[in-house]
Amino acid sequence: MRNRIGYVLILLLTGCYGNELLRRTPVKWDVDLVKVEQEHFTEFKTHLLPEGLTIYFKRDPGDLTQLYQQGMRQADGAYHNGMALAAVTFKYAVTKDPEMLKLAQRIWDGHHKLVTMSGYPGLVARSYGKETPDAPDYVVRKDGSGDGLVGWMFGTSVFVNLIDDPVRKAQAAADVKAITQHLKKHDFKIYENATTPTQYGDFKTPIFGVPVGHYAIAMMALANLAIKLNPNDVDCISFLDLLIKKDYHRQTTYFYSWFPHEADNTAMYLLNAFSVWMNDKTPRRRMYYREGIDSAWKRCFSWQMAFYALIYKYTEGDEHSSHITNSIARLRNLYQRYAPYINERNEVKSYSKIVPIEDRVLTSSIWTRKPNEESKIKSGPQEKDQWCRVDFLLAYWMGRWMGEYSPQKTSSK
């Protein structure tokens, strides 16, 4: 028992250590990052279906049939499409490039189809595709997940807040209202049809009397997005009232992850934190969100900071300036220096060997990957076409949108 307690203490300590490192490693802006973004963006566009759905699998350039077939089976299409929608929307907000507006609208159209083609009101499908590009019917993966719903909401929230498109905003309003009614009908669970719950889509909290903060903040983010889009709708208002009655707003303070290496919970919490902060200006509820956000922030690893530091600052976190400065270094050194840096600092102890990022298999999103997945090591450097680049692009353009860095600005702390 004593050894087990010691093991948990080590895990907790290593989970908090990364933030301190960032305060001691000031960097300067590197204009070469602009070229990196261009390379990533060029690659990202080859991962889009004509309908606007992001395919994160490895693909052969120009093989549209393969893209459609991959769309039929990818598990996290809604999640990655939400990140892609947000990244391109941020890029448009910064550049005002009309081509970026068209691309964001195209990705929204694909995003919208995840709801309208799911076959059940309020269900966000995981993905969709076709056997061949000219096939008359889509094949939809309907077993929606909590991750997919969170990613879908995040992208939708950024899109409707930053792009003035009344037609698509009305579509988003209808989609979000349907999702709230779906979850209300099914006691906060995602169902793929009237009688079948999905395996990974339960937002009911508490569980066995224990509040679950990343479930609670997801529902608060959804409710406030629904009301922003449907401000006088009785059903959307009643959904928020139900959450308040069940103390979901207070339960947002209870962020936890059983182990620091379980990065998915941190990512989901902070994506929802961004969404709810964007849409809910109620001071009293923000007080609860703030406590949970601070708790989630303390559990981040340094290799996650390029994205999370921006969310932390957006949600008015304290002591963020050096974190933002260092997020630039995390983007610039996304591959070559991450693993050596972590190993040198011994952030993950000897019981958990780190696999260098460039030696891991398919990395569709850096921010939710564990650093110690030994079972997934592969030989040789990571192939360039093996991920869709939305993780880098989202962090880069969110930072540009927030005004934290630009090609013309040099800063040191």
Secondary structure, 3 states (H helix, E strand, C coil): CHHHHHHHHHHHHHHHHHHHHHCCCCCCCCCHHHHHHHHHHHHHHCCECCCCCECCCCCCCCCHHHHHHHHHHCCCHHHHHHHHHHHHHHHHHHHCCHHHHHHHHHHHHHHHHHHHCCCCCCCCCCEEECCCCCCCCCEEECCCCHHHHHHHHHHHHHHHHHCCCHHHHHHHHHHHHHHHHHHHHCCCEEECCCCCEEEEEECCCCECCECCHHHHHHHHHHHHHHHHHCCCCHHHHHHHHHHHHCCHHHHCCCCCCCCCCCHHHHHHHHHHHHHHHHHCCCHHHHHHHHHHHHHHHCCCCHHHHHHHHHHHHHCCCCCCHHHHHHHHHHHHCCCCCHHHHHHHHCCCCCCCCCCCHHHECCCCCHHHCCCCCHHHECCCCCCHHHCCCHHHHHHHHHHHHHCCCCCCCCCCC
